[in-house]
Amino acid sequence: MTIPDHLFDEGINNTLLHHDMRHVQQNKSVYEKTQRDYEQEQRDLLSSQDGDTCEIHDQFYRDHKLLLVLFRALAVMPITRSRPGTITFSWKSTATMYAVCFYIAATAVVLIVGYERIMILRSIRRFDDYIYAILFVIFLVPHFWIPFVGWGVAHQVAIYKTNWGKFQVRYYRVTGENLKFPNLKTTIVIISVGCLLLAVCFLLSLCILLDGFLLRHTTAYYHIITMINMNCALWFANITIAVYGALSEIVDHGFGFSFKEMGLFVDAAYCSTLLFIFVDCSHKSTLTVAAGVQDTLLSIDVLAVDRPTQKEIDHFIQAIEMNPAVVSLKGYAHVNRELLTSREVCFRERDALRSRQSLERERSSGAKPTITATDTP
């Protein structure tokens, strides 16, 4: 949630007031302004609610604009830059109408190709061929997630990206410098173009090397494979079946370096790598957020603040430790390194939290704390 402008301005003004009062206590004139003071006064006139101002300082939008265009072209995220400094989502917008039409046409293609792929299953007798046929039916499933994982959160995504523009104006007001994102634009260009090229090369190679995978079948997979590359849309349905199929083939026929064995292993390794990158980046991001907030709080001189403020700081640090920031898949799952064992971790964290709450109650009542196994590191 973004801090309202009036609270931000109030905080800035209080900071400036404390700065001026320090000069008064040292018998210095507060009217002897330097060039830096004049520049600060000019920056204080800027408003993060002004769209033109946000447009000037919104480097984040300019750096990842290509990604937004690609997602809009694939009908995944129909958000638009409706006016300077503002990204919006509307069910009546041109982008949404295009997304609906694209999705209807793509759904027709996916259903036709999916029906043909299911019919192929009836004529397959070899196990490894059957595994491949199942995989390419499963690959069609993410198409039906688009309205839920894309359009369903488009409004929140629009607010999030709009708030980035406001934050950058505030950052400039405080620091006097624009917020920079080293190599972000280059990285996004490489990822976007790379995902498209990988999807095309992957499907065309399958069309050439895999029996029964016709060229017209590839039309149902281009946008899906691109989404998988960019969003890690298939994890467990895909990794599990690919590993199982490859190992079964090896157990039955030995390791023969066949195309199908290599294809299954490459598929499993590829999806596993995507999953690792996704959860590892999310894990590091949450740790960075928590550590950054804690470092900022710990850097406060507690001797310079009153006792209630000290208690609030302590409570805030404890709250961060007990309720760390998480990256969530729309509330269905937390994305971190413990994703594969999240159920076990959930129970362990629950027991630890109950134990800490029990200790706090005993301490507040003056009773002698009882140490249990879950209290130990």
Helices and strands as residue ranges (DSSP letters): H 5-25, H 35-44, H 51-57, H 59-63, H 65-73, E 80-83, E 86-88, H 94-122, H 127-138, G 141-145, H 146-149, G 151-153, H 154-175, H 184-209, G 215-220, H 222-231, H 236-253, H 259-298, G 302-304, H 307-322, G 339-341, H 342-365, G 373-375
